[in-house]
């Protein structure tokens, strides 16, 4: 069933576990992730970036894919459809109107007052439509992007003035693959969690050791974004399959060759984070 991400994450915060949010790249990935989450009885958060939405054909296509799969595959777990890193009010509005149950407005690159202004515009529209909102403070690292850590005062100001449901504070993680040892400022996460008392989100979940992920949950993280890990594992299996079967040209067989890798990764992550069995 389609639910608000708030419903999923408030339960996670209360019971002290986290839910992995998996980025969807096409119909097959949505199918693989839904089936794996259903098998592990874990609530599912399916995220679509603006790039993925453009790739598959639009916001309505994304929602239709998820809803159709839930119906035809008899998926019984709670499922949230989330816009990942929405860059504007317009993109969030399109997602909401298409049926997304949660949106992220990422105004973290703007000065705090502008971040608050844009985020508030999104939350006011989203909450009227019973859609939850994630915002970001600081800068998550990545290729050619330096980390800028979340400031506790800015976090409190954003919550009080923009009325957000979840916050992704920059804690030292990066998008994509790590070049060196991952770092998370747990003390900063704990302080923000205690002061704000809302579910926190950890971006850049790929490559972080299990023990660090578990410690992040102890510090208030309730949602952990996973994308690159599935891409790497899927592509590795597809390359192997094509090397061993160079006469195959059926795209269904090629894409499906990475199915097992994705499902195993999803089931393992759900068990690790404690969300397995929580959809019962």
Secondary structure, DSSP 8 states (H G I E B T S, - for coil): -B--HHHHHHHHHHHT--EEEEE--SHHHHHHHHHHHHHTT--EEEEEEHHHHHHHT-HHHHHHHHHHHHHHTT--S-EEEEEEEE-SHHHHHHHHHHT-SEEEE--TTS-HHHHHHHHHHHHHHHHHTT-EEEEEESB-BBTTB--B---HHHHHHHHHHH--SEEEE--S-BSS--SS-----HHHHHHHHHHH-SEEEE---TT--HHHHHHHHHTTEEEEEE-HHHHHHHHHHHHHHHHH-TT---HHHHHHTTHHHHHHHHHHHHHHHT-TTTT-
